[in-house]
Amino acid sequence: KAQLNNNGQGLSAIDGAQVSLADSTISGNTGDALALNNSTAQLSDVQISDNGGIGAKVSGSSQLTFTNGSISGNGDTGLALSGGFAQLSSVPINDNSGLGIDAQQRAGLMFSNAAISGNGDTGLALIGGSAQLSEVQITNNSGLGIDAQQQANLTFNKGSITKSDDTGLSLRGGSAELSDVQISDNKGLGIDAQDRANLTVSGGSISGNDATGLALIGGTAQLTNVPISDNKGLGVDAEVQANLTLSGGAVSGQSKSGLSLDNSIVRIDSTQIENNQGQGLQVTNGSTLTLTSVSLSGNNEGGLSLLNSSAQVSDSSIQQNGQSGITAKQGSSLILSGSTVSGQQTDGIQLLAAVAQISSSKIEGNKSNGLNLMGNSSVELSGSFVSKNGDIGLSLVSSAVHIIGGQVSNNGADGLQATDSTLTLSGAVVSGNSGDGLALGNSSAELDQGTQITANSGTGINAQDKSELFVSGTMISGQGEHGISLRDSFAYLQDNIISNNAAFGITANVDGLVTGSGNTVSDNGTDLSDNIPTSILKS
């Protein structure tokens, strides 16, 4: 036992000295409490408090082992490592005027079963060294929670970083591996990883921080089963060729968008992105996004937004977002497979100067259009269902669509409405829409290979304003009005069945032209208007 109190310096050991101290106090000294230089110390049940300088100072090749004590209330840093190695267990480092722990010059630190709290600066500064933390609470520090720089190496298992006056974890270069660590209620970012940092996080959470949950600027991060929630900025901000993998967990309840990507590569699987105040995912500036088994729902400004970027989405659900489910603009490309886009407050999918490939998917129950294509956009739609949308199934302006199989059915207006556009349908079904099956204005459409246009409330195909229509091997039946109506347009019809439509089977105004052969036109209200040549009929 010793009481090293009220001196200029508490205890100094240099040049190979060995110190063993138990059940003691080092308190009230005007300088540093414990200073080791190229020496070794073992401390147990030692209280280091209220000294004017550093609590414990370890330099050179020194080694400190410290169990069951405390370092608190000192006038400078709690524990300062400049080289050397320290292992502390059950030693809280609290309420020091400077840093909690300052580890520099390749120092090594093992710290467990204690708190680093209430210090006047950053909780742990790790500058070029390595640290292993286990069951540690880093809380209420006046600076950062952890500041890791210059190729520092941090491992943190079970604990928390909370209520820092700045960012929870700042990682500049180097690497950090976190497992079951809660990062919450910090006044800055949750995690700020930059300068080619390498971050791995599993379990735990990133929540309630006053800014963005995770900022990844030019680094690499892999998160597994980490909920990111209720942060006052973005959930995740990935920029400057960042590379992020997110698996499991949820990104929810942010004050801004769930994730924002700028010139980055991001892969997300088995994750819920929901109820964010901005967009679920905002993807810009050449970013690449891959979504697998992801739910995007309830986001106020839409599910997924692409600007000059690409996304591949599979086996996912995009539903009940406040604006469009997916918006792709300015050269963006979208591949959507095995997914559902439903219940949006506006369109299911919007394309503006963008391209999309959609397969084996459902676009249904959106309040406006199922798909809305503008500005030289194009989409290939195969084996998919566009149904029960509140307005048009597919709306095209100066765009193109190729539909292979699938259905466009039971939409609140036209099935397909095209202006200055091109349509190709092969083996598709267009049925039960509240308006026309196809409404064409100065557009061209080609229908073949068993396409069916049936039971639409308006006209099956309504072509106007110099549209061109090429139809072969298609059934057009059961419409509430005409089978085919031409106004100032052209149609070539070959081997079709046009029957049981309420008004004309085929009708055209004086500037409409119909040619072809081998068609069966029967059981309509009136089969042909007067200016339709009977030579188009099957002989």
C-alpha positions in Angstrom: 0.0 0.0 0.0 1.1 3.5 -0.7 -0.2 7.0 -0.7 1.7 9.1 -3.2 -0.2 12.3 -2.7 0.3 16.1 -2.8 3.8 16.1 -4.3 5.2 17.7 -7.4 5.1 14.3 -9.3 3.5 11.1 -8.0 5.8 8.3 -9.3 8.4 8.3 -12.0 10.2 5.2 -13.3 12.9 5.2 -16.0 15.4 3.0 -17.8 14.4 -0.5 -17.0 12.8 0.2 -13.6 10.1 -2.2 -12.4 7.2 -1.0 -10.3 4.5 -3.0 -8.5 1.8 -1.1 -6.7 -1.4 -2.3 -5.1 -4.3 -0.8 -3.0 -2.8 2.6 -3.3 -3.6 6.2 -4.2 -1.8 8.7 -6.4 -3.6 12.0 -5.8 -3.3 15.7 -5.5 0.2 16.0 -7.1 0.8 19.2 -9.1 2.5 17.3 -12.0 1.9 13.9 -13.6 0.7 11.2 -11.3 2.6 8.2 -12.9 5.4 8.5 -15.5 7.0 5.4 -17.1 9.9 5.7 -19.6 11.4 2.4 -20.8 10.0 0.8 -17.6 7.4 -1.7 -16.4 4.6 -1.2 -13.9 1.9 -3.5 -12.5 -0.9 -1.7 -10.7 -3.9 -3.2 -8.9 -6.6 -1.3 -6.9 -4.9 2.0 -7.4 -6.8 5.3 -7.6 -5.1 8.0 -9.7 -7.0 11.2 -9.2 -7.0 14.9 -9.0 -3.4 15.4 -10.1 -2.4 18.6 -12.0 -0.9 16.8 -15.0 -1.4 13.5 -16.8 -2.8 10.6 -14.8 -0.6 7.9 -16.3 2.2 8.6 -18.9 3.7 5.6 -20.7 6.6 6.2 -23.2 9.4 4.5 -25.0 9.2 0.7 -24.6 7.3 0.9 -21.3 4.6 -1.6 -20.3 1.8 -0.9 -17.9 -0.6 -3.5 -16.5 -3.4 -2.0 -14.5 -6.5 -3.7 -12.9 -9.3 -2.6 -10.6 -8.6 1.1 -10.1 -9.4 4.4 -11.6 -7.9 7.4 -13.4 -10.1 10.4 -12.8 -10.2 14.2 -12.3 -6.7 14.9 -13.5 -5.7 18.3 -14.9 -4.6 16.9 -18.3 -5.0 13.6 -20.2 -6.0 10.5 -18.2 -3.7 8.0 -19.9 -1.0 9.1 -22.4 0.9 6.5 -24.4 3.8 7.5 -26.6 5.0 4.2 -27.8 4.9 1.4 -25.3 2.0 -0.9 -24.3 -0.8 -0.7 -21.7 -3.3 -3.2 -20.6 -6.1 -1.9 -18.3 -9.1 -3.9 -17.0 -11.8 -2.5 -14.8 -10.1 0.9 -14.6 -12.6 3.7 -15.5 -11.0 6.9 -17.0 -13.4 9.7 -16.1 -13.6 13.4 -15.8 -10.0 14.3 -16.7 -9.5 17.8 -18.1 -7.9 16.6 -21.3 -8.2 13.5 -23.3 -9.4 10.3 -21.7 -6.7 8.2 -23.5 -4.1 9.5 -25.9 -2.2 6.7 -27.7 0.5 7.7 -30.2 3.6 6.5 -32.0 2.7 2.9 -32.5 1.5 2.5 -28.9 -0.5 -0.6 -28.1 -3.6 -0.6 -25.8 -5.9 -3.2 -24.4 -8.8 -1.7 -22.4 -11.7 -3.6 -21.0 -14.7 -3.6 -18.6 -14.7 0.1 -17.8 -15.9 3.5 -19.0 -14.1 6.4 -20.6 -16.4 9.3 -19.7 -16.8 12.9 -18.9 -13.4 13.9 -20.1 -12.7 17.5 -21.3 -11.6 16.4 -24.8 -11.8 13.3 -26.9 -12.4 10.0 -25.1 -9.8 7.9 -27.0 -7.3 9.4 -29.4 -5.5 6.7 -31.4 -2.8 8.2 -33.6 -0.9 5.5 -35.5 -1.2 2.8 -32.8 -3.4 -0.1 -32.1 -6.2 -0.6 -29.5 -8.4 -3.5 -28.5 -11.4 -2.5 -26.5 -13.9 -4.9 -24.9 -17.0 -4.1 -22.9 -16.2 -0.4 -22.8 -18.6 2.5 -22.5 -17.3 5.8 -24.1 -19.7 8.5 -23.1 -20.2 12.2 -22.3 -16.8 13.3 -23.5 -16.4 16.9 -24.6 -14.7 16.1 -28.0 -14.9 13.0 -30.2 -15.8 9.6 -28.8 -12.9 8.0 -30.6 -10.4 9.7 -32.9 -8.4 7.1 -34.9 -5.8 8.5 -37.4 -2.6 7.7 -39.3 -3.1 4.0 -40.0 -4.4 3.3 -36.5 -5.9 -0.1 -35.9 -8.9 -0.4 -33.7 -10.8 -3.4 -32.5 -13.9 -2.8 -30.3 -16.1 -5.7 -29.0 -19.2 -5.0 -27.0 -19.7 -1.5 -25.7 -20.9 1.9 -26.6 -19.9 5.3 -27.9 -22.6 7.8 -26.7 -23.3 11.4 -26.0 -20.0 12.8 -27.3 -19.9 16.5 -28.0 -18.7 15.8 -31.5 -18.7 12.6 -33.7 -18.8 9.2 -32.1 -16.0 7.5 -34.1 -13.7 9.4 -36.5 -11.5 7.1 -38.6 -8.9 8.8 -40.9 -7.1 6.0 -42.8 -6.3 2.8 -40.9 -8.9 0.3 -39.9 -11.6 -0.3 -37.3 -13.5 -3.5 -36.5 -16.5 -3.1 -34.3 -18.8 -5.9 -32.9 -21.9 -5.2 -30.9 -21.1 -1.6 -30.3 -23.9 1.0 -29.8 -23.1 4.4 -31.4 -25.8 6.8 -30.4 -26.8 10.3 -29.3 -23.5 11.9 -30.3 -23.7 15.6 -31.2 -21.9 15.1 -34.6 -21.8 12.1 -36.9 -22.2 8.6 -35.6 -19.1 7.3 -37.7 -17.0 9.5 -40.0 -14.7 7.2 -42.1 -12.4 8.9 -44.6 -9.0 8.8 -46.3 -9.2 5.1 -47.4 -10.3 3.9 -44.0 -11.4 0.3 -43.7 -14.4 -0.2 -41.5 -16.1 -3.5 -40.4 -19.2 -3.3 -38.1 -21.3 -6.3 -37.0 -24.2 -6.1 -34.6 -24.7 -3.0 -32.4 -26.4 0.1 -33.8 -25.9 3.6 -35.1 -28.8 5.7 -33.9 -30.0 9.1 -32.6 -26.9 11.1 -33.7 -27.3 14.8 -34.4 -25.9 14.5 -37.9 -25.4 11.6 -40.4 -25.2 8.1 -39.0 -22.3 6.8 -41.2 -20.2 9.1 -43.5 -17.9 7.0 -45.8 -15.7 9.3 -47.8 -13.3 7.4 -50.1 -13.0 4.3 -47.9 -14.4 0.8 -47.6 -17.0 -0.4 -45.1 -18.9 -3.6 -44.4 -21.8 -3.6 -42.1 -23.7 -6.7 -41.0 -26.9 -6.6 -39.0 -26.4 -3.0 -37.9 -29.6 -0.9 -37.5 -29.1 2.7 -38.6 -31.9 4.7 -37.2 -33.3 8.1 -36.1 -30.2 10.1 -37.0 -30.8 13.8 -37.7 -29.0 13.8 -41.0 -28.6 10.9 -43.5 -28.5 7.3 -42.5 -25.4 6.7 -44.7 -23.5 9.1 -46.9 -21.1 7.4 -49.3 -18.9 9.6 -51.5 -15.7 9.8 -53.5 -15.4 6.2 -54.7 -16.5 4.8 -51.4 -17.2 1.0 -51.4 -19.9 -0.1 -49.0 -21.6 -3.5 -48.3 -24.6 -3.5 -46.1 -26.2 -6.8 -45.1 -29.1 -7.3 -42.7 -30.4 -4.7 -40.3 -32.4 -1.6 -41.2 -31.9 2.0 -42.2 -34.9 3.8 -40.8 -36.3 7.0 -39.4 -33.6 9.5 -40.5 -34.4 13.2 -40.7 -33.1 13.1 -44.3 -32.6 10.3 -46.8 -31.8 6.8 -45.7 -28.7 6.5 -48.0 -27.0 9.0 -50.3 -24.4 7.7 -52.8 -22.1 9.9 -54.8 -19.6 8.3 -57.2 -19.5 5.2 -55.1 -20.2 1.4 -55.2 -22.8 0.0 -52.8 -24.2 -3.5 -52.3 -27.2 -4.0 -50.0 -28.9 -7.2 -49.2 -31.6 -8.4 -46.7 -32.1 -4.9 -45.4 -35.1 -2.7 -44.6 -34.8 0.9 -45.8 -38.0 2.5 -44.4 -39.7 5.6 -43.0 -36.9 8.1 -43.7 -38.0 11.7 -44.1 -36.1 12.1 -47.5 -35.7 9.4 -50.1 -34.9 5.8 -49.2 -31.9 5.7 -51.5 -30.4 8.7 -53.4 -27.8 7.6 -56.0 -25.8 10.1 -58.1 -22.7 10.9 -60.1 -21.8 7.6 -61.6 -22.6 5.4 -58.6 -23.3 1.7 -58.9 -25.9 0.1 -56.6 -26.9 -3.5 -56.1 -30.0 -4.4 -54.1 -30.9 -8.0 -53.2 -33.9 -8.9 -51.0 -34.3 -5.3 -49.8 -37.5 -3.6 -48.6 -37.8 0.1 -49.5 -41.0 1.4 -47.9 -42.6 4.4 -46.3 -39.9 6.9 -47.3 -41.4 10.4 -47.6 -39.6 11.5 -50.9 -39.7 8.2 -52.8 -38.0 4.9 -52.7 -35.0 4.9 -55.0 -33.7 7.9 -57.1 -31.0 7.4 -59.7 -29.1 10.3 -61.4 -26.5 9.4 -64.0 -26.0 6.1 -62.1 -26.9 2.4 -62.3 -28.8 0.1 -60.1 -29.5 -3.7 -60.2 -32.5 -4.6 -58.0 -33.6 -8.2 -57.4 -36.1 -10.0 -55.2 -37.0 -6.7 -53.5 -40.1 -4.8 -52.4 -40.5 -1.1 -53.1 -43.8 0.0 -51.6 -45.8 2.8 -50.1 -43.3 5.6 -50.5 -44.4 9.2 -50.5 -43.5 9.8 -54.1 -42.3 7.5 -56.9 -41.0 4.0 -56.1 -38.1 4.4 -58.5 -36.9 7.5 -60.4 -34.1 7.2 -62.9 -32.8 10.3 -64.8 -30.0 11.6 -67.0 -28.4 8.5 -68.4 -29.2 6.2 -65.5 -29.8 2.5 -66.1 -32.0 0.2 -64.1 -32.2 -3.6 -64.0 -35.2 -4.8 -62.0 -36.0 -8.5 -61.5 -38.3 -10.6 -59.3 -39.4 -7.5 -57.5 -42.6 -5.6 -56.5 -43.2 -1.9 -56.9 -46.5 -1.1 -55.3 -48.5 1.4 -53.4 -46.5 4.6 -54.1 -48.2 8.0 -53.8 -47.3 8.9 -57.4 -45.8 6.7 -60.2 -44.4 3.3 -59.6 -41.4 3.9 -61.9 -40.3 7.2 -63.6 -37.7 7.3 -66.3 -36.3 10.5 -67.8 -33.5 10.0 -70.3 -32.9 6.6 -68.8 -33.0 2.9 -69.7 -34.5 0.0 -67.8 -34.8 -3.8 -68.1 -37.6 -5.2 -66.0 -38.3 -8.9 -65.7 -40.6 -11.1 -63.6 -41.8 -8.2 -61.5 -45.0 -6.6 -60.4 -45.8 -2.9 -60.7 -49.1 -2.5 -59.2 -51.4 -0.4 -57.1 -49.5 2.9 -57.4 -51.7 6.0 -57.2 -50.6 7.5 -60.6 -49.0 5.6 -63.5 -47.3 2.2 -63.2 -44.4 3.3 -65.5 -43.9 6.9 -66.7 -41.3 7.2 -69.5 -40.1 10.6 -70.8 -37.2 12.2 -72.7 -35.9 9.4 -74.9 -36.2 6.7 -72.2 -36.5 3.0 -73.0 -37.7 0.0 -71.2 -37.7 -3.8 -71.9 -40.5 -5.4 -69.9 -40.6 -9.2 -69.8 -42.8 -11.6 -67.9 -44.0 -8.8 -65.7 -47.4 -7.4 -64.5 -48.4 -3.8 -64.6 -51.8 -3.7 -63.0 -54.2 -1.9 -60.8 -52.4 1.5 -61.0 -54.6 4.5 -60.4 -53.9 6.1 -63.8 -52.1 4.8 -66.9 -50.3 1.4 -66.9 -47.4 2.7 -69.1 -47.2 6.3 -70.1 -44.6 7.1 -72.8 -43.5 10.5 -74.2 -40.7 10.5 -76.7 -39.7 7.0 -75.5 -39.7 3.3 -76.3 -41.0 0.1 -74.8 -40.6 -3.5 -75.7 -43.0 -5.8 -73.8 -42.5 -9.6 -73.9 -45.2 -11.6 -72.2 -46.7 -10.5 -69.0 -49.8 -8.3 -68.5 -50.9 -4.7 -68.5 -54.2 -4.9 -66.8 -56.9 -3.3 -64.7 -55.3 0.1 -64.6 -57.4 3.2 -63.9 -57.0 4.8 -67.4 -55.3 3.5 -70.6 -53.2 0.4 -70.5 -50.5 2.0 -72.6 -50.5 5.7 -73.7 -47.8 6.8 -76.1 -46.9 10.2 -77.6 -44.1 10.5 -80.1 -43.0 7.0 -79.0 -42.4 3.4 -80.2 -44.0 0.3 -78.8 -43.4 -3.4 -79.4 -45.6 -6.1 -77.8 -44.9 -9.8 -78.2 -47.1 -12.3 -76.4 -48.4 -9.7 -74.0 -51.9 -9.3 -72.5 -53.5 -5.8 -72.3 -56.8 -6.2 -70.6 -59.4 -4.8 -68.2 -58.0 -1.2 -68.3 -60.5 1.6 -67.6 -59.5 3.5 -70.8 -58.1 2.3 -74.1 -55.8 -0.7 -74.3 -53.3 1.2 -76.4 -53.6 4.9 -77.1 -51.2 6.2 -79.7 -50.4 9.8 -80.7 -47.8 10.2 -83.5 -46.4 6.9 -82.4 -45.6 3.5 -83.8 -46.7 0.1 -82.4 -45.9 -3.4 -83.4 -47.9 -6.3 -82.0 -47.3 -10.0 -82.7 -46.8 -13.5 -81.3 -50.0 -14.1 -79.5 -50.6 -10.6 -78.0 -54.1 -10.2 -76.6 -55.9 -6.9 -76.3 -59.1 -7.7 -74.4 -61.9 -6.3 -72.3 -60.7 -2.7 -72.0 -63.4 -0.1 -71.3 -62.4 2.1 -74.2 -61.0 1.1 -77.6 -58.5 -1.8 -77.9 -56.1 0.2 -80.0 -56.7 3.9 -80.6 -54.2 5.4 -83.1 -54.2 9.1 -83.8 -52.0 11.9 -85.2 -50.1 10.0 -87.9 -49.4 6.9 -85.9 -48.3 3.7 -87.5 -49.6 0.3 -86.4 -48.4 -3.2 -87.4 -50.4 -6.0 -85.9 -50.1 -9.7 -86.6 -51.3 -12.9 -84.8 -53.1 -10.8 -82.2 -56.5 -11.2 -80.6 -58.5 -7.9 -80.1 -61.8 -8.6 -78.4 -64.3 -7.6 -75.8 -63.6 -3.8 -75.7 -66.3 -1.4 -74.4 -65.9 0.6 -77.6 -64.0 -0.2 -80.9 -61.5 -2.9 -81.5 -59.2 -0.6 -83.6 -59.7 3.1 -84.3 -57.6 5.1 -86.7 -57.6 8.9 -86.9 -55.1 10.2 -89.5 -53.1 7.1 -89.0 -52.0 3.9 -90.8 -52.4 0.2 -89.9 -51.1 -3.0 -91.4 -53.1 -5.9 -90.1 -52.2 -9.6 -90.7 -53.9 -12.8 -89.4 -55.6 -11.2 -86.4 -58.9 -12.0 -84.7 -60.9 -8.9 -83.9 -64.2 -9.8 -82.3 -66.9 -9.1 -79.8 -66.1 -5.4 -79.5 -69.1 -3.2 -78.6 -68.8 -0.7 -81.4 -66.7 -1.1 -84.6 -64.3 -4.0 -85.0 -62.2 -1.6 -87.1 -62.9 2.0 -87.9 -61.0 4.8 -89.5 -61.6 8.4 -90.5 -61.1 9.7 -94.0 -57.4 10.1 -93.5 -57.0 6.7 -91.9 -55.5 3.8 -94.0 -55.8 0.1 -93.4 -54.1 -2.6 -95.4 -53.3 -6.3 -94.8 -54.9 -9.7 -95.1 -56.1 -12.8 -93.4 -57.9 -11.1 -90.5 -61.1 -12.5 -88.9 -63.4 -9.6 -87.9 -66.7 -10.9 -86.4 -69.4 -10.4 -83.9 -68.6 -6.8 -83.2 -71.3 -4.1 -82.9 -70.3 -3.3 -86.5 -67.4 -5.2 -88.0 -66.0 -2.5 -90.4 -66.6 1.1 -91.0 -67.4 2.0 -94.6 -63.9 3.0 -95.6 -62.2 -0.2 -94.4 -61.4 -2.5 -97.4 -62.8 -6.0 -97.2 -59.5 -7.2 -98.7 -58.0 -7.3 -95.3 -60.4 -10.1 -94.3 -59.6 -13.8 -94.3 -61.0 -15.3 -97.4 
